[in-house]
Amino acid sequence: MPTLVVSITLFVLALLIGIEVIGKVPATLHTPLMSGANSIHGIVIVGVVIVAAEANSPLAYVFIFLAAVLGTMNVVGGYVVTDRMLEMFKSNKNEKKEANK
C-alpha cells in the first residue's frame, strides 16, 4: 500500500509540474517544441513498460494504461504536428513554375 501512495503522489506531482512548465511557454513556441516533447513522451512509454512488468494491483494497471494511452497520443500527435510544420517550409516546384509564367 505505501508504494501505491508514493506512485500516486509522484504521478500527481509530475502532472502539476508538467502543467506549470507548459503553461509558461508562449503559444507561438508550442509547435516547434512538439518534436522535442516526443522524446520525453517516448521515455514515459518506456517507463510504463518497466512499471507494468512489476505491477500487481488493479489501480496500478489503470494508471499504467492511462499513462500509455496519453503518452502514445502525445508522441503520435507530435509527429503529425511536426510533419505539418515541415510541409510549410517545403517549396513546391510546380507553383514556382506557374508563378514565373
Salt bridges, closest charged atoms under 4 A:
GLU20 OE2 - LYS24 NZ 3.26
GLU87 OE2 - LYS90 NZ 3.28
